[in-house]
């Protein structure tokens, strides 16, 4: 029991160190925001790290799942190093960096696309994983870095709701 208490205390101190380190980097646009929360060690079924196939896309309250003329599945791949790629078939649609904060409810999610080889605008969001299903809600970049509080998509705030299913690599 004493060892268990010590292990919990060490985990708490490590988490605090990661928060402080992430906060120190957050002011630098070139740095990954909240990079300390980027991934669960070792992945696993509760981890966002991996390849996810798009199931549903709602944008501004409208179903945009089949908006493209291509029937190829879109994938969002989260790499453990904090980079991501969004692909459809053999085409790369977007790359960039991502991070997560699992110390808040709902879990925080940050997406920064590459634009002409440089970090683009910070896109705030939230995420939840249930089994092999990943839900992500995002809103347009905003100066306050306000993020959504619910998993929904409505025209009033330009929000998106994306549903993914875990896919093999």
Z-matrix of the N, CA and C atoms (Angstrom, degrees):
N
C 1 1.453
C 2 1.528 1 110.48
N 3 1.325 2 115.10 1 -37.78
C 4 1.460 3 119.54 2 179.55
C 5 1.532 4 109.95 3 -65.19
N 6 1.347 5 116.54 4 -40.91
C 7 1.464 6 120.44 5 178.28
C 8 1.521 7 111.12 6 -64.94
N 9 1.315 8 115.85 7 -38.50
C 10 1.460 9 120.46 8 179.00
C 11 1.530 10 110.52 9 -64.26
N 12 1.319 11 117.49 10 -41.82
C 13 1.464 12 121.78 11 178.38
C 14 1.527 13 110.26 12 -64.65
N 15 1.325 14 117.00 13 -41.12
C 16 1.458 15 120.94 14 178.94
C 17 1.531 16 110.43 15 -64.77
N 18 1.321 17 116.72 16 -42.60
C 19 1.465 18 120.63 17 178.80
C 20 1.524 19 110.46 18 -62.01
N 21 1.322 20 117.82 19 -42.17
C 22 1.470 21 121.27 20 179.25
C 23 1.524 22 110.19 21 -63.97
N 24 1.337 23 117.06 22 -40.64
C 25 1.462 24 121.69 23 179.70
C 26 1.540 25 109.74 24 -64.10
N 27 1.320 26 117.05 25 -42.88
C 28 1.456 27 120.53 26 179.19
C 29 1.523 28 111.23 27 -64.61
N 30 1.339 29 117.11 28 -39.56
C 31 1.464 30 120.35 29 176.86
C 32 1.532 31 110.39 30 -62.14
N 33 1.321 32 116.49 31 -41.14
C 34 1.464 33 120.91 32 179.57
C 35 1.525 34 110.37 33 -62.79
N 36 1.343 35 117.36 34 -44.39
C 37 1.464 36 121.07 35 179.07
C 38 1.531 37 111.02 36 -64.58
N 39 1.320 38 116.51 37 -38.85
C 40 1.465 39 120.28 38 178.24
C 41 1.527 40 110.27 39 -64.56
N 42 1.321 41 116.52 40 -40.89
C 43 1.471 42 120.12 41 178.74
C 44 1.518 43 111.01 42 -63.62
N 45 1.329 44 117.32 43 -41.50
C 46 1.467 45 120.96 44 178.56
C 47 1.519 46 109.86 45 -63.20
N 48 1.334 47 117.40 46 -42.99
C 49 1.459 48 121.14 47 178.59
C 50 1.527 49 110.75 48 -61.52
N 51 1.340 50 116.79 49 -39.02
C 52 1.452 51 120.38 50 179.36
C 53 1.528 52 110.60 51 -68.03
N 54 1.324 53 117.70 52 -38.38
C 55 1.468 54 121.12 53 178.81
C 56 1.519 55 109.99 54 -63.76
N 57 1.330 56 116.25 55 -46.60
C 58 1.468 57 120.62 56 -179.67
C 59 1.523 58 109.81 57 -62.68
N 60 1.330 59 117.13 58 -44.00
C 61 1.459 60 120.71 59 178.62
C 62 1.509 61 111.96 60 -63.14
N 63 1.333 62 116.77 61 -42.19
C 64 1.461 63 120.77 62 178.57
C 65 1.513 64 111.59 63 -65.60
N 66 1.323 65 117.27 64 -39.48
C 67 1.461 66 120.76 65 179.06
C 68 1.516 67 110.68 66 -65.89
N 69 1.322 68 117.56 67 -36.90
C 70 1.456 69 121.13 68 179.44
C 71 1.520 70 110.83 69 -64.79
N 72 1.322 71 117.71 70 -34.01
C 73 1.464 72 122.01 71 -178.89
C 74 1.513 73 112.34 72 -84.78
N 75 1.324 74 118.12 73 -19.18
C 76 1.465 75 120.98 74 -171.45
C 77 1.513 76 113.05 75 -63.42
N 78 1.325 77 118.43 76 -28.73
C 79 1.451 78 120.59 77 -179.21
C 80 1.516 79 113.01 78 -73.37
N 81 1.302 80 119.94 79 -17.13
C 82 1.449 81 124.19 80 -178.50
C 83 1.521 82 108.94 81 -89.54
N 84 1.348 83 116.69 82 113.93
C 85 1.467 84 119.56 83 -177.74
C 86 1.510 85 112.63 84 -59.87
N 87 1.311 86 117.40 85 -28.74
C 88 1.457 87 120.23 86 -178.63
C 89 1.519 88 112.42 87 -78.23
N 90 1.316 89 117.23 88 -18.02
C 91 1.472 90 120.67 89 -178.48
C 92 1.519 91 110.02 90 -85.33
N 93 1.307 92 115.69 91 155.79
C 94 1.465 93 119.92 92 175.08
C 95 1.528 94 107.93 93 -72.52
N 96 1.308 95 116.22 94 128.98
C 97 1.451 96 121.00 95 179.79
C 98 1.524 97 109.52 96 -69.37
N 99 1.323 98 116.17 97 133.48
C 100 1.465 99 121.72 98 178.17
C 101 1.526 100 111.89 99 50.57
N 102 1.339 101 115.98 100 42.65
C 103 1.458 102 118.76 101 -173.79
C 104 1.524 103 112.99 102 -61.48
N 105 1.324 104 118.46 103 -20.81
C 106 1.458 105 119.99 104 179.17
C 107 1.522 106 111.82 105 -64.14
N 108 1.331 107 117.59 106 -22.55
C 109 1.464 108 120.89 107 -176.69
C 110 1.517 109 111.76 108 -104.16
N 111 1.311 110 116.89 109 16.84
C 112 1.450 111 123.13 110 -173.64
C 113 1.521 112 112.90 111 -59.23
N 114 1.330 113 118.60 112 -39.92
C 115 1.462 114 118.96 113 -174.56
C 116 1.516 115 111.17 114 -154.26
N 117 1.322 116 115.30 115 152.80
C 118 1.456 117 120.42 116 170.99
C 119 1.518 118 107.21 117 -76.72
N 120 1.320 119 119.08 118 136.64
C 121 1.459 120 119.55 119 178.97
C 122 1.528 121 111.10 120 -56.44
N 123 1.309 122 115.35 121 131.21
C 124 1.460 123 120.50 122 173.98
C 125 1.517 124 115.67 123 77.49
N 126 1.317 125 118.69 124 2.08
C 127 1.465 126 120.12 125 179.14
C 128 1.512 127 110.77 126 73.57
N 129 1.315 128 117.89 127 -129.18
C 130 1.453 129 121.89 128 -177.39
C 131 1.507 130 110.67 129 99.69
N 132 1.317 131 116.49 130 172.54
C 133 1.459 132 120.61 131 -173.49
C 134 1.526 133 112.79 132 -69.36
N 135 1.338 134 118.67 133 -21.62
C 136 1.462 135 120.73 134 178.59
C 137 1.521 136 111.83 135 -89.93
N 138 1.320 137 117.46 136 2.01
C 139 1.456 138 122.05 137 -176.55
C 140 1.518 139 111.64 138 -91.90
N 141 1.308 140 115.25 139 144.01
C 142 1.463 141 121.22 140 175.08
C 143 1.527 142 110.43 141 -78.02
N 144 1.325 143 117.09 142 -18.13
C 145 1.459 144 121.33 143 179.91
C 146 1.523 145 109.33 144 -61.78
N 147 1.309 146 116.79 145 131.97
C 148 1.460 147 121.29 146 178.54
C 149 1.515 148 111.35 147 137.46
N 150 1.299 149 115.48 148 -167.83
C 151 1.461 150 122.79 149 -177.83
C 152 1.523 151 108.79 150 -109.72
N 153 1.336 152 115.79 151 130.52
C 154 1.455 153 122.30 152 -176.13
C 155 1.526 154 109.67 153 -126.15
N 156 1.335 155 116.43 154 132.84
C 157 1.469 156 122.69 155 178.64
C 158 1.520 157 109.35 156 -94.41
N 159 1.331 158 116.43 157 131.29
C 160 1.463 159 121.34 158 179.37
C 161 1.518 160 110.98 159 -66.72
N 162 1.328 161 116.06 160 129.32
C 163 1.457 162 122.88 161 177.57
C 164 1.529 163 109.72 162 -106.87
N 165 1.330 164 115.81 163 -41.52
C 166 1.456 165 120.32 164 -175.14
C 167 1.523 166 109.93 165 -149.45
N 168 1.338 167 115.54 166 141.13
C 169 1.462 168 121.94 167 178.13
C 170 1.519 169 109.02 168 -135.07
N 171 1.306 170 116.30 169 115.94
C 172 1.465 171 122.40 170 174.30
C 173 1.528 172 106.92 171 -110.10
N 174 1.323 173 116.09 172 131.33
C 175 1.471 174 120.77 173 179.49
C 176 1.516 175 108.29 174 -134.03
N 177 1.322 176 117.02 175 125.04
C 178 1.465 177 121.94 176 -178.02
C 179 1.524 178 112.01 177 54.03
N 180 1.323 179 116.72 178 35.18
C 181 1.454 180 121.59 179 178.18
C 182 1.516 181 114.73 180 82.03
N 183 1.339 182 118.88 181 1.23
C 184 1.463 183 122.67 182 -179.25
C 185 1.515 184 110.52 183 -110.47
N 186 1.336 185 115.84 184 141.19
C 187 1.453 186 120.76 185 175.96
C 188 1.519 187 108.28 186 -72.71
N 189 1.342 188 116.51 187 115.17
C 190 1.463 189 122.55 188 -178.52
C 191 1.533 190 111.17 189 -115.19
N 192 1.331 191 116.84 190 17.07
C 193 1.457 192 121.26 191 -176.25
C 194 1.522 193 111.73 192 -56.09
N 195 1.324 194 117.71 193 -44.19
C 196 1.465 195 121.72 194 -177.53
C 197 1.522 196 112.23 195 -105.29
N 198 1.325 197 117.73 196 26.82
C 199 1.460 198 120.93 197 -175.95
C 200 1.530 199 112.70 198 -68.26
N 201 1.317 200 117.03 199 -26.91
C 202 1.469 201 118.64 200 179.49
C 203 1.527 202 109.42 201 -82.47
N 204 1.295 203 115.75 202 158.44
C 205 1.468 204 120.16 203 178.77
C 206 1.520 205 112.07 204 -83.41
N 207 1.311 206 116.83 205 -2.19
C 208 1.456 207 120.87 206 -177.92
C 209 1.519 208 110.37 207 -96.86
N 210 1.324 209 115.77 208 139.49
C 211 1.462 210 119.37 209 177.96
C 212 1.532 211 111.03 210 -90.92
N 213 1.337 212 117.28 211 -1.00
C 214 1.463 213 120.60 212 -179.96
C 215 1.531 214 110.44 213 -67.30
N 216 1.304 215 116.10 214 141.55
C 217 1.467 216 121.75 215 -179.71
C 218 1.522 217 109.55 216 -71.72
N 219 1.311 218 115.87 217 139.63
C 220 1.462 219 121.52 218 174.57
C 221 1.520 220 108.19 219 -92.73
N 222 1.323 221 116.00 220 135.19
C 223 1.460 222 122.07 221 179.88
C 224 1.524 223 109.93 222 -119.80
N 225 1.318 224 115.15 223 143.51
C 226 1.459 225 122.68 224 173.52
C 227 1.521 226 104.26 225 -117.10
N 228 1.325 227 117.54 226 115.27
C 229 1.449 228 122.14 227 -178.68
C 230 1.520 229 109.53 228 -109.74
N 231 1.330 230 116.14 229 119.47
C 232 1.453 231 122.91 230 177.53
C 233 1.525 232 108.19 231 -99.21
N 234 1.320 233 117.05 232 118.88
C 235 1.456 234 121.81 233 178.52
C 236 1.518 235 110.23 234 -94.10
N 237 1.321 236 116.67 235 150.05
C 238 1.460 237 122.02 236 -176.93
C 239 1.529 238 111.70 237 -63.39
N 240 1.335 239 118.18 238 -21.53
C 241 1.468 240 120.29 239 179.87
C 242 1.523 241 113.17 240 -82.52
N 243 1.341 242 117.72 241 4.31
C 244 1.462 243 121.05 242 177.21
C 245 1.512 244 113.96 243 90.53
N 246 1.328 245 117.93 244 8.93
C 247 1.458 246 120.54 245 175.16
C 248 1.524 247 108.92 246 -101.49
N 249 1.326 248 116.00 247 160.40
C 250 1.457 249 119.97 248 176.82
C 251 1.519 250 109.56 249 -138.98
N 252 1.318 251 115.02 250 163.54
C 253 1.447 252 122.23 251 172.07
C 254 1.509 253 108.88 252 -142.09
N 255 1.325 254 116.32 253 137.58
C 256 1.458 255 121.85 254 174.21
C 257 1.525 256 105.63 255 -114.00
N 258 1.332 257 115.73 256 124.10
C 259 1.460 258 120.47 257 -176.48
C 260 1.524 259 110.72 258 -129.81
N 261 1.330 260 114.32 259 157.23
C 262 1.463 261 121.80 260 171.36
C 263 1.525 262 104.84 261 -137.56
N 264 1.320 263 115.77 262 116.03
C 265 1.457 264 119.52 263 -173.93
C 266 1.525 265 108.90 264 60.67
N 267 1.320 266 117.19 265 -126.92
C 268 1.465 267 121.91 266 178.11
C 269 1.523 268 112.54 267 -94.02
N 270 1.332 269 117.62 268 1.35
C 271 1.465 270 121.29 269 -176.31
C 272 1.516 271 111.61 270 -92.63
N 273 1.318 272 115.46 271 134.06
C 274 1.463 273 120.90 272 173.94
C 275 1.520 274 107.08 273 -89.44
N 276 1.320 275 116.56 274 116.69
C 277 1.462 276 121.55 275 -178.56
C 278 1.522 277 111.91 276 -87.29
N 279 1.338 278 116.56 277 -35.78
C 280 1.468 279 119.99 278 -176.27
C 281 1.519 280 109.35 279 -162.50
N 282 1.326 281 115.80 280 148.12
C 283 1.460 282 122.48 281 171.59
C 284 1.517 283 107.36 282 -133.69
N 285 1.318 284 116.43 283 166.73
C 286 1.454 285 119.89 284 178.61
C 287 1.508 286 110.89 285 165.21
N 288 1.326 287 115.34 286 -155.32
C 289 1.459 288 121.55 287 179.02
C 290 1.522 289 109.69 288 -122.49
N 291 1.303 290 115.19 289 156.73
C 292 1.458 291 121.87 290 179.90
C 293 1.516 292 108.38 291 -141.73
N 294 1.319 293 115.56 292 160.72
C 295 1.456 294 121.60 293 172.43
C 296 1.520 295 107.92 294 -154.41
N 297 1.303 296 114.76 295 166.03
C 298 1.458 297 120.48 296 -179.85
C 299 1.520 298 108.98 297 -139.56
N 300 1.320 299 115.63 298 155.94
C 301 1.459 300 122.11 299 174.69
C 302 1.522 301 106.88 300 -130.18
N 303 1.325 302 115.88 301 105.30
C 304 1.461 303 120.60 302 -178.27
C 305 1.521 304 111.86 303 -92.91
N 306 1.343 305 116.86 304 9.05
C 307 1.462 306 119.87 305 177.97
C 308 1.515 307 111.93 306 -89.85
N 309 1.336 308 117.65 307 -3.87
C 310 1.462 309 121.98 308 179.71
C 311 1.522 310 108.97 309 -117.94
N 312 1.338 311 115.91 310 159.52
C 313 1.452 312 121.74 311 177.70
C 314 1.523 313 107.59 312 -124.56
N 315 1.333 314 119.14 313 124.18
C 316 1.456 315 125.96 314 -6.77
C 317 1.531 316 110.96 315 -67.76
N 318 1.346 317 115.21 316 161.53
C 319 1.463 318 120.71 317 -178.83
C 320 1.521 319 110.44 318 -58.85
N 321 1.335 320 116.08 319 136.19
C 322 1.454 321 121.04 320 178.33
C 323 1.520 322 111.83 321 -79.79
N 324 1.319 323 115.84 322 147.11
C 325 1.457 324 122.68 323 179.67
C 326 1.521 325 108.27 324 -138.99
N 327 1.326 326 116.85 325 129.99
C 328 1.461 327 121.61 326 179.15
C 329 1.522 328 109.32 327 -123.31
N 330 1.307 329 115.52 328 138.17
C 331 1.461 330 123.33 329 -175.31
C 332 1.528 331 105.95 330 -132.51
N 333 1.339 332 117.09 331 123.56
C 334 1.462 333 121.19 332 177.66
C 335 1.525 334 107.59 333 -127.41
N 336 1.334 335 116.91 334 103.95
C 337 1.467 336 119.48 335 -178.24
C 338 1.530 337 111.51 336 -73.49
N 339 1.325 338 115.87 337 153.52
C 340 1.462 339 120.82 338 171.04
C 341 1.518 340 107.62 339 -80.30
N 342 1.321 341 116.57 340 133.91
C 343 1.455 342 122.29 341 176.87
C 344 1.524 343 106.71 342 -129.41
N 345 1.311 344 116.11 343 112.70
C 346 1.465 345 121.50 344 -177.46
C 347 1.525 346 112.21 345 52.79
N 348 1.333 347 116.07 346 41.95
C 349 1.460 348 121.08 347 176.78
C 350 1.514 349 115.47 348 78.88
N 351 1.321 350 117.74 349 6.47
C 352 1.469 351 122.19 350 179.93
C 353 1.519 352 109.36 351 -128.26
N 354 1.356 353 116.94 352 158.59
C 355 1.471 354 119.24 353 177.74
C 356 1.527 355 110.83 354 -61.80
N 357 1.329 356 115.39 355 131.85
C 358 1.458 357 121.21 356 176.51
C 359 1.519 358 110.42 357 -87.46
N 360 1.317 359 115.54 358 -156.45
C 361 1.464 360 121.05 359 -177.18
C 362 1.522 361 111.28 360 -78.34
N 363 1.309 362 115.61 361 141.51
C 364 1.460 363 125.20 362 178.39
C 365 1.522 364 109.47 363 -65.50
N 366 1.331 365 117.19 364 123.18
C 367 1.459 366 122.35 365 179.03
C 368 1.532 367 107.76 366 -109.78
N 369 1.341 368 118.27 367 109.00
C 370 1.467 369 121.24 368 -177.72
C 371 1.517 370 112.37 369 -82.67
N 372 1.325 371 115.44 370 146.11
C 373 1.449 372 119.45 371 178.68
C 374 1.509 373 113.06 372 -159.31
N 375 1.325 374 114.12 373 -173.62
C 376 1.464 375 122.78 374 175.43
C 377 1.514 376 106.96 375 -135.41
N 378 1.344 377 116.70 376 159.82
C 379 1.453 378 119.66 377 177.56
C 380 1.515 379 110.54 378 -147.00
N 381 1.332 380 114.57 379 159.22
C 382 1.463 381 122.03 380 174.77
C 383 1.518 382 107.77 381 -148.77
N 384 1.331 383 115.09 382 142.35
C 385 1.458 384 121.32 383 177.06
C 386 1.510 385 108.16 384 -119.79
N 387 1.336 386 116.03 385 130.06
C 388 1.465 387 122.69 386 174.49
C 389 1.518 388 106.27 387 -131.75
N 390 1.316 389 116.38 388 106.90
C 391 1.463 390 120.08 389 -176.47
C 392 1.508 391 109.77 390 64.55
N 393 1.334 392 116.43 391 -122.47
C 394 1.460 393 121.65 392 179.17
C 395 1.524 394 112.49 393 -101.56
N 396 1.330 395 117.10 394 19.47
C 397 1.458 396 121.53 395 179.66
C 398 1.524 397 110.29 396 -112.46
N 399 1.329 398 115.05 397 130.47
C 400 1.465 399 122.84 398 178.57
C 401 1.513 400 107.99 399 -115.66
N 402 1.336 401 116.03 400 126.51
C 403 1.469 402 121.56 401 173.67
C 404 1.518 403 107.90 402 -110.48
N 405 1.326 404 116.32 403 133.27
C 406 1.461 405 122.22 404 176.37
C 407 1.521 406 107.33 405 -129.57
N 408 1.319 407 116.07 406 131.33
C 409 1.464 408 121.61 407 171.97
C 410 1.524 409 106.80 408 -118.73
N 411 1.335 410 116.63 409 131.45
C 412 1.456 411 121.05 410 178.25
C 413 1.522 412 109.48 411 -131.67
N 414 1.320 413 115.12 412 158.49
C 415 1.458 414 121.41 413 173.20
C 416 1.527 415 107.28 414 -128.75
N 417 1.322 416 117.60 415 161.64
C 418 1.464 417 119.79 416 -179.55
C 419 1.531 418 111.33 417 -59.74
N 420 1.345 419 115.71 418 154.23
C 421 1.468 420 119.47 419 176.13
C 422 1.520 421 110.78 420 -53.28
N 423 1.326 422 115.31 421 142.01
C 424 1.458 423 120.57 422 179.88
C 425 1.521 424 108.57 423 -147.20
N 426 1.329 425 117.95 424 148.91
C 427 1.468 426 121.29 425 -175.41
C 428 1.528 427 113.50 426 -60.10
N 429 1.316 428 117.83 427 -30.17
C 430 1.471 429 121.01 428 -178.19
C 431 1.521 430 112.42 429 -81.10
N 432 1.332 431 116.01 430 -7.33
C 433 1.467 432 121.47 431 -174.66
C 434 1.531 433 110.73 432 55.93
N 435 1.332 434 114.41 433 32.46
C 436 1.464 435 121.39 434 175.26
C 437 1.512 436 107.71 435 -65.90
N 438 1.324 437 116.32 436 139.62
C 439 1.459 438 119.66 437 179.90
C 440 1.520 439 109.53 438 -119.97
N 441 1.324 440 117.33 439 161.97
C 442 1.464 441 118.73 440 178.89
C 443 1.527 442 110.89 441 -62.44
N 444 1.302 443 115.56 442 157.79
C 445 1.471 444 120.89 443 177.53
C 446 1.525 445 111.26 444 -115.07
N 447 1.341 446 116.00 445 -9.18
C 448 1.465 447 120.93 446 -178.74
C 449 1.523 448 109.84 447 -135.64
N 450 1.332 449 115.72 448 156.33
C 451 1.453 450 121.27 449 175.87
C 452 1.518 451 107.70 450 -89.02
N 453 1.337 452 115.97 451 90.18
C 454 1.454 453 121.76 452 -178.30
C 455 1.526 454 108.83 453 -158.10
N 456 1.307 455 116.65 454 169.83
C 457 1.452 456 123.39 455 175.12
C 458 1.520 457 107.86 456 -137.30
N 459 1.329 458 115.79 457 119.85
C 460 1.464 459 120.94 458 -179.27
C 461 1.528 460 109.58 459 -134.73
N 462 1.334 461 117.31 460 148.95
C 463 1.467 462 120.53 461 -179.04
C 464 1.529 463 113.41 462 -63.13
N 465 1.315 464 117.44 463 -29.29
C 466 1.464 465 120.97 464 -173.69
C 467 1.528 466 113.72 465 -60.58
N 468 1.323 467 117.97 466 -31.82
C 469 1.470 468 118.42 467 -177.04
C 470 1.527 469 113.19 468 -120.84
N 471 1.327 470 117.77 469 6.43
C 472 1.454 471 120.81 470 178.60
C 473 1.516 472 114.06 471 68.75
N 474 1.320 473 116.96 472 23.05
C 475 1.462 474 121.46 473 -175.04
C 476 1.527 475 113.04 474 -74.35
N 477 1.320 476 114.33 475 156.13
C 478 1.456 477 123.74 476 177.14
C 479 1.520 478 108.34 477 -120.95
N 480 1.320 479 116.72 478 146.93
C 481 1.455 480 122.67 479 171.41
C 482 1.521 481 106.87 480 -129.80
N 483 1.332 482 115.15 481 120.12
C 484 1.459 483 121.48 482 -178.37
C 485 1.521 484 109.34 483 -117.60
N 486 1.324 485 116.68 484 134.15
C 487 1.464 486 122.16 485 177.32
C 488 1.529 487 107.31 486 -118.07
N 489 1.317 488 116.00 487 129.12
C 490 1.461 489 122.44 488 -179.32
C 491 1.521 490 110.12 489 -125.45
N 492 1.325 491 115.72 490 156.47
C 493 1.445 492 122.71 491 173.21
C 494 1.524 493 107.64 492 -120.43
N 495 1.355 494 116.40 493 136.11
C 496 1.467 495 119.39 494 -178.97
C 497 1.528 496 109.62 495 -58.17
N 498 1.327 497 116.20 496 133.69
C 499 1.465 498 121.91 497 -178.12
C 500 1.517 499 110.01 498 -122.68
N 501 1.324 500 116.90 499 152.10
C 502 1.462 501 118.98 500 175.54
C 503 1.523 502 110.31 501 -66.84
N 504 1.316 503 116.50 502 152.82
C 505 1.483 504 120.45 503 179.42
C 506 1.477 505 111.59 504 -74.35
